[in-house]
Amino acid sequence: MSNGLLRRLVVGLAVAAGLLGAGSASATTAPILVVDVDSGKVIYGQAATDPWFPASITKLMTTYVALDLVRQGKLSLDTLLTISPAAAAEPPSKMGFRPGTKLTLDNALKIIMVKSANDVAWAIGENLGGSVEGFAQMMNETAQRIGMRESRWTNPNGLPDARQWTSARDMAVLGRALIRDFPESRALFSISAIQFGRSVMANHNGLLGRYAGADGMKTGFICSGGFNVVATATRNGRRILTVVMGQPSARERDLKAADLFDYGFSQSPGWGAQTLDALPSSGLSEPPDMRPYICDRKKPMPVDEGQGAITASASAAGASADNANAQLMAAAAPPSAALAFATMNSAALRNRALPPRAPLQPILVWIGRDPAEGAIALNEQEEAEKAEKAAKLAEARKAKLEAVAAKREAAHQAKAAAPAPKAAAKATGKPEPKKALARGKAGVPATASAYAPAESTPVMEGAPKLKVGAVKKPAAKAAPKAGAKAENKPAGAAAKAKATKAASKAQADE
């Protein structure tokens, strides 16, 4: 497809998106913007001035305010910041520094650009603005001064706040201002990873090291705003800035940003191209809430991880770059918020991926004034954490033993409180159950009628074995015989009979 035909297709789709958006109050169009950094001319835009929840791309605004204070000489990159209890309590993503931990502003900026640490960004706001509210006021004043029209800031880290929003146009204005006003800090936005102690943390920006020429800037994610990115890339001395917001996953966000870069580098905005300042204001009064579409309770919570967000070009997937761009630009919203969001999850992206990430080149960061002081402080912190962990284990073990002892004591008390069997039988009027054993004789269960008595008479060798069934019951007691009666006679009568017999014998002998 020729560039001219593609341009006409893009314009037609943009017009269609505008008509659909105007025809349905519930329609949602994801903001997209492609800008030439040097000229500020718009290469492609969609819902570019609509209000949107920024998430962690807020940290670009925090960084601009901090670098501006350094440029004014009010502080330096070596200024020490202190982590307060409030900063330490901020939810992830975070470094997990303990209250009282100190680190330089330089290291703090590197950490929030790579790790997107909310605790460190909060500490920057508190230390530089006197309070988070004071820093938010500085953010709003600075935003107005550099030409951001739709932005309202209330915190320095981008955690959810219904009062804080921005637009794709404003983030493009901010990105250009960072590149223009702080050229010495450009490397801050392209760090592939940081190393803190033994931990290496990769940048959440999934384009770095995967898309040729990508050199910044920042990603962000909250359920209400979806997956956002402000990205820059340079080819042949030309730099393009792309803003993609409201995507359902980090992977789709990065793929669409890569396609937009491909399209942007293929275009040369003419003299009549629209500029950022000329973009019309939005008709929306507040940002749409994307939570029902991004954070479905039936699915795992999505995570903004640069490590797993990436992929190959359209041609590597068997499609032309023109087709990929045309499909990407067709993300206009139909007259239903749910259907509008479904179109952003294009089936054409499912089998696509950016190339593997280039090897990380971590930048060392530390707490304290310098690496040596940081190493000492880190060791102390690790020892304190070990001691705390050991104390927690000991406490848990103690609690477990106490629970076992309490259970045993409760069992003893229940046994002592239970009435004796005789007393219980007397109280209830029921007879005491018979014991299984009586007078030392083993009780045989009622069901044991099939048991045969054991043989008590030893069997002689060679004798036939007796069958159990052949054993006869002992005969009934016989009646006493007549002889037995004689035996029962008195001893005197027996003696007299004997003497008479002897006399008769004597007479026969004579």
Backbone hydrogen bonds, N-H to C=O, Kabsch-Sander energy under -0.5 kcal/mol:
donor,donor_aa,acceptor,acceptor_aa,energy
6,L,2,S,-2.5
7,R,3,N,-2.6
8,R,4,G,-2.2
9,L,5,L,-2.2
10,V,6,L,-2.6
11,V,7,R,-2.5
12,G,8,R,-2.5
13,L,9,L,-2.5
14,A,10,V,-2.5
15,V,11,V,-2.4
16,A,12,G,-2.4
17,A,13,L,-2.6
18,G,14,A,-2.1
19,L,15,V,-2.5
20,L,16,A,-2.7
21,G,17,A,-2.5
22,A,18,G,-2.1
23,G,19,L,-1.8
24,S,20,L,-0.9
27,A,24,S,-1.3
30,A,28,T,-0.5
32,I,46,Q,-2.6
33,L,243,V,-2.1
34,V,44,Y,-3.2
35,V,241,L,-2.9
36,D,41,K,-2.5
37,V,35,V,-0.6
37,V,239,R,-2.0
40,G,36,D,-2.7
42,V,274,Q,-3.7
43,I,34,V,-3.1
44,Y,34,V,-1.5
46,Q,32,I,-2.8
50,D,47,A,-1.2
52,W,166,T,-2.6
57,I,54,P,-1.2
58,T,55,A,-1.7
59,K,56,S,-1.8
60,L,57,I,-1.6
61,M,57,I,-0.6
61,M,58,T,-1.2
62,T,58,T,-1.7
63,T,59,K,-2.1
64,Y,60,L,-2.2
65,V,61,M,-2.2
66,A,62,T,-2.0
67,L,63,T,-2.8
68,D,64,Y,-2.3
69,L,65,V,-1.9
70,V,66,A,-1.7
71,R,67,L,-2.4
72,Q,68,D,-1.8
73,G,70,V,-1.3
74,K,69,L,-2.1
75,L,69,L,-0.8
79,T,76,S,-1.6
81,L,103,L,-3.4
83,I,101,T,-2.9
84,S,82,T,-0.6
88,A,84,S,-2.7
89,A,85,P,-1.3
90,E,87,A,-1.5
100,G,83,I,-3.4
101,T,98,R,-2.1
103,L,81,L,-1.9
104,T,368,G,-0.6
105,L,79,T,-1.7
106,D,77,L,-2.7
108,A,104,T,-2.2
109,L,105,L,-2.4
110,K,106,D,-1.8
111,I,107,N,-2.3
112,I,108,A,-2.1
113,M,109,L,-1.7
114,V,110,K,-1.7
115,K,111,I,-1.9
116,S,111,I,-1.1
117,A,111,I,-0.6
118,N,93,S,-3.7
121,A,117,A,-1.9
122,W,118,N,-2.1
123,A,119,D,-1.7
124,I,120,V,-2.1
125,G,121,A,-2.1
126,E,122,W,-2.5
127,N,123,A,-2.7
128,L,124,I,-2.4
129,G,125,G,-2.2
130,G,126,E,-1.0
131,S,125,G,-0.5
135,F,131,S,-2.2
136,A,132,V,-2.4
137,Q,133,E,-1.7
138,M,134,G,-1.5
139,M,135,F,-2.3
140,N,136,A,-2.3
141,E,137,Q,-2.3
142,T,138,M,-2.4
143,A,139,M,-2.5
144,Q,140,N,-2.0
145,R,141,E,-1.8
146,I,142,T,-2.0
147,G,143,A,-0.5
147,G,144,Q,-0.8
148,M,143,A,-2.9
149,R,147,G,-0.5
152,R,165,W,-2.9
164,Q,161,D,-2.1
165,W,152,R,-1.3
165,W,163,R,-0.6
166,T,52,W,-2.7
169,R,48,A,-3.0
171,M,167,S,-2.2
172,A,168,A,-1.8
173,V,169,R,-2.3
174,L,170,D,-2.4
175,G,171,M,-2.5
176,R,172,A,-2.3
177,A,173,V,-1.9
178,L,174,L,-2.4
179,I,175,G,-1.9
180,R,176,R,-2.6
181,D,177,A,-3.2
182,F,178,L,-1.5
185,S,182,F,-1.9
186,R,183,P,-1.2
188,L,185,S,-1.5
189,F,186,R,-1.5
190,S,187,A,-1.4
191,I,188,L,-0.5
193,A,361,Q,-0.5
194,I,201,M,-2.3
195,Q,363,I,-2.4
196,F,199,S,-2.7
197,G,195,Q,-0.5
199,S,196,F,-2.2
201,M,194,I,-2.9
202,A,200,V,-0.5
203,N,192,S,-2.8
204,H,114,V,-1.2
206,G,204,H,-0.9
208,L,205,N,-0.9
210,R,207,L,-2.1
211,Y,207,L,-2.7
212,A,210,R,-0.5
214,A,211,Y,-2.2
215,D,232,T,-2.4
216,G,232,T,-0.8
218,K,230,V,-2.2
220,G,228,N,-2.0
222,I,226,G,-1.1
225,G,222,I,-0.8
226,G,222,I,-2.3
227,F,247,Q,-2.4
228,N,220,G,-3.1
228,N,226,G,-0.6
229,V,244,V,-2.2
230,V,218,K,-2.7
231,A,229,V,-0.5
231,A,242,T,-3.0
232,T,216,G,-1.9
233,A,240,I,-1.9
234,T,213,G,-2.2
235,R,238,R,-2.6
238,R,235,R,-2.3
240,I,233,A,-2.6
241,L,35,V,-2.8
242,T,231,A,-3.0
243,V,33,L,-2.8
244,V,229,V,-2.2
245,M,31,P,-2.0
246,G,225,G,-0.7
247,Q,227,F,-1.9
253,R,249,S,-2.0
254,D,250,A,-2.3
255,L,251,R,-2.4
256,K,252,E,-2.4
257,A,253,R,-2.0
258,A,254,D,-2.3
259,D,255,L,-2.3
260,L,256,K,-2.3
261,F,257,A,-2.1
262,D,258,A,-2.3
263,Y,259,D,-2.4
264,G,260,L,-3.0
265,F,261,F,-2.9
266,S,262,D,-0.8
266,S,263,Y,-0.6
267,Q,264,G,-1.3
273,A,270,G,-1.5
276,L,40,G,-1.6
278,A,275,T,-0.6
279,L,275,T,-0.5
279,L,276,L,-1.1
282,S,49,T,-0.5
290,M,224,S,-2.2
290,M,288,P,-0.7
293,Y,290,M,-1.3
294,I,290,M,-2.4
295,C,291,R,-2.2
296,D,294,I,-0.7
299,K,296,D,-1.8
305,E,303,V,-1.5
306,G,304,D,-0.6
309,A,306,G,-1.1
311,T,353,A,-0.7
312,A,353,A,-9.9
312,A,354,L,-0.9
317,A,313,S,-0.9
317,A,314,A,-0.7
318,G,315,S,-1.5
319,A,314,A,-2.3
324,A,320,S,-2.2
325,N,321,A,-2.6
326,A,322,D,-2.6
327,Q,323,N,-2.6
328,L,324,A,-2.3
329,M,325,N,-2.8
330,A,326,A,-0.8
331,A,328,L,-0.9
336,S,334,P,-2.7
340,A,336,S,-2.8
341,F,337,A,-2.1
342,A,338,A,-1.9
343,T,339,L,-1.6
344,M,340,A,-0.6
344,M,341,F,-1.0
345,N,341,F,-0.7
345,N,342,A,-0.9
346,S,344,M,-1.5
349,L,346,S,-1.6
350,R,347,A,-1.2
352,R,349,L,-1.5
354,L,311,T,-7.3
358,A,209,G,-1.7
363,I,193,A,-2.2
365,V,195,Q,-2.5
368,G,102,K,-2.9
374,G,370,D,-2.7
375,A,371,P,-2.4
376,I,372,A,-1.9
377,A,373,E,-2.5
378,L,374,G,-2.7
379,N,375,A,-2.4
380,E,376,I,-2.4
381,Q,377,A,-2.4
382,E,378,L,-2.6
383,E,379,N,-2.6
384,A,380,E,-2.5
385,E,381,Q,-2.3
386,K,382,E,-2.4
387,A,383,E,-2.7
388,E,384,A,-2.4
389,K,385,E,-2.4
390,A,386,K,-2.8
391,A,387,A,-2.4
392,K,388,E,-2.1
393,L,389,K,-2.3
394,A,390,A,-2.6
395,E,391,A,-2.4
396,A,392,K,-2.4
397,R,393,L,-2.6
398,K,394,A,-2.6
399,A,395,E,-2.5
400,K,396,A,-2.0
401,L,397,R,-2.4
402,E,398,K,-2.5
403,A,399,A,-2.0
404,V,400,K,-2.2
405,A,401,L,-2.7
406,A,402,E,-2.5
407,K,403,A,-2.0
408,R,404,V,-2.5
409,E,405,A,-2.6
410,A,406,A,-2.2
411,A,407,K,-2.0
412,H,408,R,-2.3
413,Q,409,E,-2.5
414,A,410,A,-2.2
415,K,411,A,-2.2
416,A,412,H,-2.6
417,A,413,Q,-2.0
418,A,414,A,-1.0
424,A,420,A,-2.8
425,A,421,P,-2.8
426,K,422,K,-2.7
427,A,423,A,-2.4
428,T,424,A,-2.4
429,G,425,A,-2.0
430,K,425,A,-0.7
438,A,441,K,-1.2
441,K,438,A,-2.2
448,A,445,P,-1.9
449,S,446,A,-0.5
451,Y,448,A,-1.8
460,M,458,P,-0.5
463,A,460,M,-1.6
470,A,467,K,-0.9
471,V,467,K,-0.7
471,V,468,V,-0.9
485,K,481,K,-1.1
485,K,482,A,-0.6
486,A,482,A,-1.7
487,E,483,G,-2.2
488,N,484,A,-0.9
489,K,486,A,-2.2
494,A,490,P,-1.2
495,A,491,A,-1.7
496,K,492,G,-2.1
497,A,493,A,-2.1
498,K,494,A,-1.8
499,A,495,A,-2.1
500,T,496,K,-1.9
501,K,497,A,-1.8
502,A,498,K,-2.0
503,A,499,A,-1.8
504,S,500,T,-1.9
505,K,501,K,-1.7
506,A,502,A,-1.9
507,Q,503,A,-2.0
508,A,504,S,-1.5
509,D,505,K,-1.9
510,E,506,A,-1.8
